[in-house]
Amino acid sequence: MADDHILTLTCPDKPGIVHAVTAVFASHGHNILDLRQFSDPASRRFFMRAPAPAPAPAPAPPTTSPRPLRRSRPTTT
């Protein structure tokens, strides 16, 4: 939980903000669990809060070596 992220954002309101923000989260492997947003018509500002847990760590490499390949003898016909 210490590496979780919470994005808080305010900017001029325009189309495409949610799409742009969620694309950045997705490209870094974050899963957005909750997203709160609203626009203030008086100030024409957009506000967003999006908590997202840190991505899961990559799996550890296998601890055993792969089996060696068997050598085959050439055959003559």
Number of C-alpha atoms within 10 A of each C-alpha: 7 6 9 11 15 13 12 12 12 13 12 13 16 11 8 8 14 13 9 10 14 15 13 11 16 12 8 10 13 19 15 16 9 9 14 10 13 12 16 11 9 6 9 11 14 18 15 17 15 18 17 19 16 16 15 9 6 6 6 6 6 7 6 6 6 7 6 6 6 6 6 6 6 5 5 4 2
